[in-house]
Amino acid sequence: MRSALPRALMAAVIALAVVLVPAGPASAGIWQLSDGFEPASNPAARWTFTDQGDCDTPYFQSAGVASPRTGTGMAGLRVSNTGGWCSISRTISLTPVPAHPGARCTAGVWLDLRNAAATFNLEVINPANWNYIALKTVPVDQTANGWRLHTVSWTAQRSDVVLRLTVAKAFNHLFAPLAELDDVVVQCAY
């Protein structure tokens, strides 16, 4: 009888604690940045152009070889026939990372890559040392034109990253590759 009383008392204390102690706040969330290159939002002011070779200036407009995937704007990069690479990039502040290091992040862009033997890179870069945090390389597919979603994921350890979208081609190829881009999304779950 004596051993049953302490067990009953312990069960009562645990039951009371479960009822009276409030649960902690939920720690799951989603943060997202979207950029559709809409003309009214002045995308040229957010994106920086880099040219290593022979590239045309990027365009932010409502029509190119393709039409925008959504909305009224898109971006375009074209490497001229002599080759090289060019990119547009912007710094992204991953707002939840200081409070939630180790957040799982994904960057995505819709791409229509065409015209020549070329590659497209979706790059997430550490601005402190310019090393890749995440990289996806996409070769041109001569058999299928049209918009395709490409993504890359990483575990965030820093709150600022550079998102760079790059098109490159071999030198002296007959045709100039063209990358049209739309609907960039960076999302972090924590």
Contacts in CASP RR format, 6 or more apart in sequence:
PFRMAT RR
TARGET T0000
AUTHOR 0000-0000-0000
METHOD contacts of the structure
MODEL  1
MRSALPRALMAAVIALAVVLVPAGPASAGIWQLSDGFEPASNPAARWTFT
DQGDCDTPYFQSAGVASPRTGTGMAGLRVSNTGGWCSISRTISLTPVPAH
PGARCTAGVWLDLRNAAATFNLEVINPANWNYIALKTVPVDQTANGWRLH
TVSWTAQRSDVVLRLTVAKAFNHLFAPLAELDDVVVQCAY
27 100 0 8 1.000
27 190 0 8 1.000
28 189 0 8 1.000
28 190 0 8 1.000
29 96 0 8 1.000
29 189 0 8 1.000
29 190 0 8 1.000
30 187 0 8 1.000
30 188 0 8 1.000
30 189 0 8 1.000
30 190 0 8 1.000
31 94 0 8 1.000
31 95 0 8 1.000
31 96 0 8 1.000
31 103 0 8 1.000
31 187 0 8 1.000
31 188 0 8 1.000
31 190 0 8 1.000
32 185 0 8 1.000
32 186 0 8 1.000
32 187 0 8 1.000
32 188 0 8 1.000
33 92 0 8 1.000
33 185 0 8 1.000
33 186 0 8 1.000
33 187 0 8 1.000
34 183 0 8 1.000
34 184 0 8 1.000
34 185 0 8 1.000
35 41 0 8 1.000
35 43 0 8 1.000
35 46 0 8 1.000
35 90 0 8 1.000
35 183 0 8 1.000
35 184 0 8 1.000
35 185 0 8 1.000
36 43 0 8 1.000
36 70 0 8 1.000
36 71 0 8 1.000
36 73 0 8 1.000
36 74 0 8 1.000
36 182 0 8 1.000
36 183 0 8 1.000
36 184 0 8 1.000
37 43 0 8 1.000
37 60 0 8 1.000
37 68 0 8 1.000
37 73 0 8 1.000
37 74 0 8 1.000
37 75 0 8 1.000
37 181 0 8 1.000
37 182 0 8 1.000
37 184 0 8 1.000
38 71 0 8 1.000
38 72 0 8 1.000
38 73 0 8 1.000
39 60 0 8 1.000
39 61 0 8 1.000
39 62 0 8 1.000
39 72 0 8 1.000
39 73 0 8 1.000
43 60 0 8 1.000
43 73 0 8 1.000
43 75 0 8 1.000
44 60 0 8 1.000
46 90 0 8 1.000
47 58 0 8 1.000
47 60 0 8 1.000
47 75 0 8 1.000
47 88 0 8 1.000
47 89 0 8 1.000
47 90 0 8 1.000
48 88 0 8 1.000
48 89 0 8 1.000
48 90 0 8 1.000
49 57 0 8 1.000
49 58 0 8 1.000
49 86 0 8 1.000
49 87 0 8 1.000
49 88 0 8 1.000
50 86 0 8 1.000
50 87 0 8 1.000
50 88 0 8 1.000
50 89 0 8 1.000
50 164 0 8 1.000
51 86 0 8 1.000
52 84 0 8 1.000
52 85 0 8 1.000
52 86 0 8 1.000
53 79 0 8 1.000
53 82 0 8 1.000
53 83 0 8 1.000
53 84 0 8 1.000
53 85 0 8 1.000
53 86 0 8 1.000
54 79 0 8 1.000
54 80 0 8 1.000
54 81 0 8 1.000
54 82 0 8 1.000
54 83 0 8 1.000
54 84 0 8 1.000
55 77 0 8 1.000
55 78 0 8 1.000
55 79 0 8 1.000
55 80 0 8 1.000
55 84 0 8 1.000
55 85 0 8 1.000
55 86 0 8 1.000
56 77 0 8 1.000
56 78 0 8 1.000
56 80 0 8 1.000
56 86 0 8 1.000
58 75 0 8 1.000
58 76 0 8 1.000
58 77 0 8 1.000
58 86 0 8 1.000
58 88 0 8 1.000
59 75 0 8 1.000
59 76 0 8 1.000
60 73 0 8 1.000
60 74 0 8 1.000
60 75 0 8 1.000
60 76 0 8 1.000
61 73 0 8 1.000
61 74 0 8 1.000
62 68 0 8 1.000
62 72 0 8 1.000
62 73 0 8 1.000
62 74 0 8 1.000
64 74 0 8 1.000
64 76 0 8 1.000
64 180 0 8 1.000
65 112 0 8 1.000
65 114 0 8 1.000
65 178 0 8 1.000
65 180 0 8 1.000
66 74 0 8 1.000
66 112 0 8 1.000
66 145 0 8 1.000
66 146 0 8 1.000
66 147 0 8 1.000
66 180 0 8 1.000
68 74 0 8 1.000
68 182 0 8 1.000
69 110 0 8 1.000
69 147 0 8 1.000
69 182 0 8 1.000
69 183 0 8 1.000
70 182 0 8 1.000
70 183 0 8 1.000
73 182 0 8 1.000
74 180 0 8 1.000
74 181 0 8 1.000
74 182 0 8 1.000
75 88 0 8 1.000
75 165 0 8 1.000
75 180 0 8 1.000
75 181 0 8 1.000
75 182 0 8 1.000
76 178 0 8 1.000
76 179 0 8 1.000
76 180 0 8 1.000
76 181 0 8 1.000
77 86 0 8 1.000
77 87 0 8 1.000
77 88 0 8 1.000
77 165 0 8 1.000
77 166 0 8 1.000
77 167 0 8 1.000
77 178 0 8 1.000
77 179 0 8 1.000
77 181 0 8 1.000
78 86 0 8 1.000
78 167 0 8 1.000
78 176 0 8 1.000
78 177 0 8 1.000
78 178 0 8 1.000
78 179 0 8 1.000
79 85 0 8 1.000
79 86 0 8 1.000
79 118 0 8 1.000
79 167 0 8 1.000
79 168 0 8 1.000
79 169 0 8 1.000
79 176 0 8 1.000
79 177 0 8 1.000
80 176 0 8 1.000
81 172 0 8 1.000
81 173 0 8 1.000
81 174 0 8 1.000
81 175 0 8 1.000
81 176 0 8 1.000
82 171 0 8 1.000
82 172 0 8 1.000
83 168 0 8 1.000
83 169 0 8 1.000
83 170 0 8 1.000
83 171 0 8 1.000
83 172 0 8 1.000
83 173 0 8 1.000
84 168 0 8 1.000
84 169 0 8 1.000
84 171 0 8 1.000
85 166 0 8 1.000
85 167 0 8 1.000
85 168 0 8 1.000
85 169 0 8 1.000
86 166 0 8 1.000
86 167 0 8 1.000
86 168 0 8 1.000
87 121 0 8 1.000
87 123 0 8 1.000
87 164 0 8 1.000
87 165 0 8 1.000
87 166 0 8 1.000
87 167 0 8 1.000
88 164 0 8 1.000
88 165 0 8 1.000
88 181 0 8 1.000
89 123 0 8 1.000
89 125 0 8 1.000
89 162 0 8 1.000
89 163 0 8 1.000
89 164 0 8 1.000
89 165 0 8 1.000
90 162 0 8 1.000
90 163 0 8 1.000
91 127 0 8 1.000
91 160 0 8 1.000
91 161 0 8 1.000
91 162 0 8 1.000
91 163 0 8 1.000
92 160 0 8 1.000
92 161 0 8 1.000
92 162 0 8 1.000
92 163 0 8 1.000
92 186 0 8 1.000
93 159 0 8 1.000
93 160 0 8 1.000
94 103 0 8 1.000
94 105 0 8 1.000
94 156 0 8 1.000
94 158 0 8 1.000
94 159 0 8 1.000
94 160 0 8 1.000
94 161 0 8 1.000
94 186 0 8 1.000
94 188 0 8 1.000
95 159 0 8 1.000
96 103 0 8 1.000
96 188 0 8 1.000
96 190 0 8 1.000
97 103 0 8 1.000
97 156 0 8 1.000
97 157 0 8 1.000
97 158 0 8 1.000
97 159 0 8 1.000
97 188 0 8 1.000
97 190 0 8 1.000
98 159 0 8 1.000
99 190 0 8 1.000
100 190 0 8 1.000
101 156 0 8 1.000
101 157 0 8 1.000
102 155 0 8 1.000
102 156 0 8 1.000
102 157 0 8 1.000
102 190 0 8 1.000
103 155 0 8 1.000
103 156 0 8 1.000
103 188 0 8 1.000
103 189 0 8 1.000
103 190 0 8 1.000
104 153 0 8 1.000
104 154 0 8 1.000
104 155 0 8 1.000
104 156 0 8 1.000
104 188 0 8 1.000
104 189 0 8 1.000
104 190 0 8 1.000
105 124 0 8 1.000
105 153 0 8 1.000
105 154 0 8 1.000
105 155 0 8 1.000
105 156 0 8 1.000
105 186 0 8 1.000
105 187 0 8 1.000
105 188 0 8 1.000
105 189 0 8 1.000
106 151 0 8 1.000
106 152 0 8 1.000
106 153 0 8 1.000
106 185 0 8 1.000
106 186 0 8 1.000
106 187 0 8 1.000
106 188 0 8 1.000
107 122 0 8 1.000
107 124 0 8 1.000
107 134 0 8 1.000
107 151 0 8 1.000
107 152 0 8 1.000
107 153 0 8 1.000
107 163 0 8 1.000
107 184 0 8 1.000
107 185 0 8 1.000
107 186 0 8 1.000
108 122 0 8 1.000
108 149 0 8 1.000
108 150 0 8 1.000
108 151 0 8 1.000
108 152 0 8 1.000
108 184 0 8 1.000
108 185 0 8 1.000
108 186 0 8 1.000
109 122 0 8 1.000
109 149 0 8 1.000
109 150 0 8 1.000
109 165 0 8 1.000
109 181 0 8 1.000
109 182 0 8 1.000
109 183 0 8 1.000
109 184 0 8 1.000
109 185 0 8 1.000
110 147 0 8 1.000
110 148 0 8 1.000
110 149 0 8 1.000
110 150 0 8 1.000
110 181 0 8 1.000
110 182 0 8 1.000
110 183 0 8 1.000
111 120 0 8 1.000
111 138 0 8 1.000
111 147 0 8 1.000
111 148 0 8 1.000
111 149 0 8 1.000
111 150 0 8 1.000
111 179 0 8 1.000
111 180 0 8 1.000
111 181 0 8 1.000
112 145 0 8 1.000
112 146 0 8 1.000
112 147 0 8 1.000
112 148 0 8 1.000
112 179 0 8 1.000
112 180 0 8 1.000
113 120 0 8 1.000
113 138 0 8 1.000
113 140 0 8 1.000
113 141 0 8 1.000
113 167 0 8 1.000
113 177 0 8 1.000
113 178 0 8 1.000
113 179 0 8 1.000
113 180 0 8 1.000
114 140 0 8 1.000
114 145 0 8 1.000
114 146 0 8 1.000
114 177 0 8 1.000
114 178 0 8 1.000
115 140 0 8 1.000
115 175 0 8 1.000
115 176 0 8 1.000
115 177 0 8 1.000
115 178 0 8 1.000
116 140 0 8 1.000
116 169 0 8 1.000
116 173 0 8 1.000
116 174 0 8 1.000
116 175 0 8 1.000
116 176 0 8 1.000
116 177 0 8 1.000
117 140 0 8 1.000
117 169 0 8 1.000
117 170 0 8 1.000
117 173 0 8 1.000
117 177 0 8 1.000
118 139 0 8 1.000
118 140 0 8 1.000
118 167 0 8 1.000
118 168 0 8 1.000
118 169 0 8 1.000
118 177 0 8 1.000
118 179 0 8 1.000
119 137 0 8 1.000
119 138 0 8 1.000
119 139 0 8 1.000
119 140 0 8 1.000
119 167 0 8 1.000
119 168 0 8 1.000
119 169 0 8 1.000
120 137 0 8 1.000
120 138 0 8 1.000
120 140 0 8 1.000
120 150 0 8 1.000
120 165 0 8 1.000
120 166 0 8 1.000
120 167 0 8 1.000
120 168 0 8 1.000
120 179 0 8 1.000
121 135 0 8 1.000
121 136 0 8 1.000
121 137 0 8 1.000
121 138 0 8 1.000
121 164 0 8 1.000
121 165 0 8 1.000
121 166 0 8 1.000
121 167 0 8 1.000
121 168 0 8 1.000
122 135 0 8 1.000
122 136 0 8 1.000
122 138 0 8 1.000
122 150 0 8 1.000
122 151 0 8 1.000
122 152 0 8 1.000
122 165 0 8 1.000
123 132 0 8 1.000
123 134 0 8 1.000
123 135 0 8 1.000
123 152 0 8 1.000
123 162 0 8 1.000
123 163 0 8 1.000
123 164 0 8 1.000
123 165 0 8 1.000
123 166 0 8 1.000
124 132 0 8 1.000
124 133 0 8 1.000
124 134 0 8 1.000
124 135 0 8 1.000
124 152 0 8 1.000
124 154 0 8 1.000
124 161 0 8 1.000
124 162 0 8 1.000
124 163 0 8 1.000
124 164 0 8 1.000
125 131 0 8 1.000
125 132 0 8 1.000
125 133 0 8 1.000
125 161 0 8 1.000
125 162 0 8 1.000
125 163 0 8 1.000
125 164 0 8 1.000
126 132 0 8 1.000
126 133 0 8 1.000
126 158 0 8 1.000
126 161 0 8 1.000
126 162 0 8 1.000
127 160 0 8 1.000
127 161 0 8 1.000
127 162 0 8 1.000
128 158 0 8 1.000
133 154 0 8 1.000
133 161 0 8 1.000
134 152 0 8 1.000
134 153 0 8 1.000
134 154 0 8 1.000
135 152 0 8 1.000
136 150 0 8 1.000
136 151 0 8 1.000
136 152 0 8 1.000
138 150 0 8 1.000
140 177 0 8 1.000
147 182 0 8 1.000
156 188 0 8 1.000
163 184 0 8 1.000
163 186 0 8 1.000
165 179 0 8 1.000
165 181 0 8 1.000
165 184 0 8 1.000
167 177 0 8 1.000
167 178 0 8 1.000
167 179 0 8 1.000
169 176 0 8 1.000
169 177 0 8 1.000
END
